[in-house]
Structures are given as structure tokens and as C-alpha cells.
Amino acid sequence: MKAPKNLPWHARKAGVSIERAEALWRKAVREATADTGWVGTSEFWGAAEARFLDLLKQEQNTLCTPHVEAFVRSQHRMGLLPLLAAEEMIAAMSANWQRFCTQLRKAA
């Protein structure tokens, strides 16, 4: 039975190789066939996909990959804060300077 087209996406998202994801898909199909007794129905495909996602989550939990993506994003945002503050300060100084210069021109 052919694997679904989104299997590589699920594999990358879980950090599992495509070959291992295909093996998990075959296992999910076998279990869905045993559970539903029918092949090709919507109930069968729903059970196969649900079981595949469960197996993929179990496989992901056994891997020792650190989940640092959120940490890196927050560090990136915190690193940008001084630059954003400087940009706002320069914009405020520029606006004040423009107001000061226009007042000098009007007074002259």
C-alpha cells in the first residue's frame, strides 16, 4: 500500500527518517486493517492515519533531540530589543530636531 504524500512532511516535523516513517505507516495500516476489518473505507483511513500519528509521536519521544527552537526564537527577539529601542530613540530625536528647525525658521 502506498504511503500518503504528506509522510515526508510528518517525518521531518517529528525528526524521524523517511524510511522509519514508512515502516511506521506500514505498521499503522496493518493495525488499522486488524481493527476495522475493511480496507479502503473512510473509517479505515482515519484509523490508519490516527495510529500513524500516534506511532510517530511515540518514536519522536524516544529520540534524544533537544527542542530548542522556541528558546532560540526568544533569544533572537531579546537580542533585537536594544536595536529596536535605539531605532525608536533616533526616530524621536529626528522628529524633535525637525520641529526645532521649523520653529527656528518661523522665528527668523
N, C-alpha and C positions, 0 to 999 in steps of 0.2 A: 504494500500500500504506500502510495506516495506521501511524502511529508508535506505539511502546509507551507505555503510560500513565506509566511512570516516566521518560520522556525529560526532562520539565521538571526533575525532581529531579537527574538526572545533569548537565543543563546548568548548573543553579545551583551544584552541587558543583564543577564544573570551571571556573566563571566564564565560561561561554560563553552567548551569547544563544540563546533557544529556536529562533529561525529558523535560526541556524547549526547548531544541534544537529540540527534536522530535515533540513537539507541533508546533514549527515554521516551521518544514518541512511539516507537515500536512497542515498548512495554505498555504504554498508556492505551494503545489500540488493542493489544491483547486483553488487558484488564477490562476495557470498555466492552469488548466482544463477550467476555465472560459475564459481565454484569447485565448487559441489556439483552443479549441473545440474538440481536438483529444487527446486521451490518448495513450501513448506508442511511439509516434514518436520522432525523434531526436529534433524537434522544441519544443515539449512538455517538454522533459527532460532538454533541455537547458534553457527554460523559468523557469522551476521549480527550477533548481539549482541557476540561477541568482537571482530569487526572494528570495530564501532561504538565500543566502549570504547577500542580502540587508536587510532582516529581522534580520539576526544575527548581522549585523553591527549596526542597529538601537537599538537592545537590548543591545549590548555592550556599546553604547553611553549613555544609561540610567543608567548603573551600576556606582557605585562610587568607582571603584577600581583604585588605583593610578598606573600609568605607570612609574615605577622606574627602570625597567630592564636596560635601556641604561645608566642611572645615576650610577647604581651600577657597571656596567662594566667599565665605565670611571674611577670611584673611584678606582677600583681594579687595573687598568693599572697605575694610578698615584701612587698608593701605591707600586707598583713593581719598579718604576723608581729608587729610591735610591739603591735598591738591584742590579738592572742591572748595574747601574753606578759603584757600588763597585766591582762587578764581573769583569767589563772591566778594572778597575784600577788595580786589583790584577793580572789579566792576563798580563797587560802591565808591571807591576813590575816584574813578574816572567820571562817574556821574556828578560827584561833588565838584570836581575840577571844572567840568563843563558849566555847571551852574555858577561857579565863582567867576569864570571867564566871561560869561554872558552878563553878569552883574557889573563887571568892570567896564565892559563895552557900553552898557547902557548909561553908566555914570559918566563916561568920558564924552 
